[in-house]
Amino acid sequence: MRKPGMTTLEIKRVRESLKLTQIEFADRLGVSQATVSLWETGARRPTGSAIKLLEQVAKEKSSVRQKQD
């Protein structure tokens, strides 16, 4: 049975499809670059609201493409 949320590959693909570095992606999500790295390598899995946010970003990529001031 698959765990809820996104796989490491799915997270990386979303970030790369936005043409963002880990730092830029982390900034837009409100997490650290280290957190994004841990998610992408599988050392950690997103939890709680981070899962929902990543799933929303995957559906509506334009929501994070442009940095909001």
C-alpha positions as CSV (number, residue, x, y, z in Angstrom):
1,M,0.0,0.0,0.0
2,R,1.3,3.4,-1.0
3,K,1.9,6.0,1.7
4,P,-0.1,9.3,1.3
5,G,1.6,12.2,-0.4
6,M,4.1,12.4,-3.2
7,T,7.1,10.3,-4.0
8,T,10.6,11.7,-4.0
9,L,10.6,11.5,-7.8
10,E,7.2,13.3,-8.0
11,I,8.5,16.2,-5.8
12,K,11.6,16.6,-7.9
13,R,9.7,16.5,-11.1
14,V,7.3,19.2,-9.9
15,R,10.2,21.4,-8.9
16,E,12.1,20.8,-12.2
17,S,9.0,21.4,-14.3
18,L,8.8,24.9,-12.7
19,K,12.5,25.4,-13.6
20,L,13.3,26.2,-10.0
21,T,16.4,25.4,-7.9
22,Q,15.8,23.7,-4.5
23,I,16.4,27.1,-2.9
24,E,13.8,28.9,-5.0
25,F,11.3,26.1,-4.6
26,A,11.9,26.1,-0.8
27,D,11.4,29.8,-0.7
28,R,8.1,29.6,-2.5
29,L,6.9,26.8,-0.2
30,G,8.1,28.5,3.0
31,V,10.5,25.7,3.9
32,S,14.3,25.4,4.0
33,Q,16.4,24.2,1.1
34,A,17.6,21.4,3.3
35,T,13.9,20.2,3.7
36,V,13.4,20.1,0.0
37,S,16.7,18.2,-0.4
38,L,15.6,15.7,2.3
39,W,12.2,15.2,0.5
40,E,13.9,14.6,-2.9
41,T,16.4,12.1,-1.5
42,G,13.8,10.3,0.5
43,A,15.6,10.9,3.8
44,R,12.4,12.6,5.0
45,R,8.8,12.6,3.8
46,P,6.6,15.7,3.8
47,T,3.9,15.6,6.4
48,G,0.6,17.4,7.2
49,S,0.1,20.7,5.4
50,A,3.3,20.2,3.4
51,I,1.7,17.2,1.6
52,K,-1.4,19.2,0.8
53,L,0.7,22.2,-0.4
54,L,2.9,20.0,-2.7
55,E,-0.2,18.3,-4.1
56,Q,-1.8,21.7,-4.8
57,V,1.4,22.9,-6.4
58,A,1.5,19.8,-8.6
59,K,-2.0,20.6,-9.8
60,E,-1.6,24.3,-10.2
61,K,2.0,24.9,-11.0
62,S,1.5,28.6,-11.8
63,S,0.7,29.2,-8.2
64,V,4.4,29.1,-7.3
65,R,6.0,29.9,-10.6
66,Q,6.1,33.6,-9.9
67,K,7.4,34.7,-6.5
68,Q,4.9,36.8,-4.7
69,D,6.1,39.9,-2.8
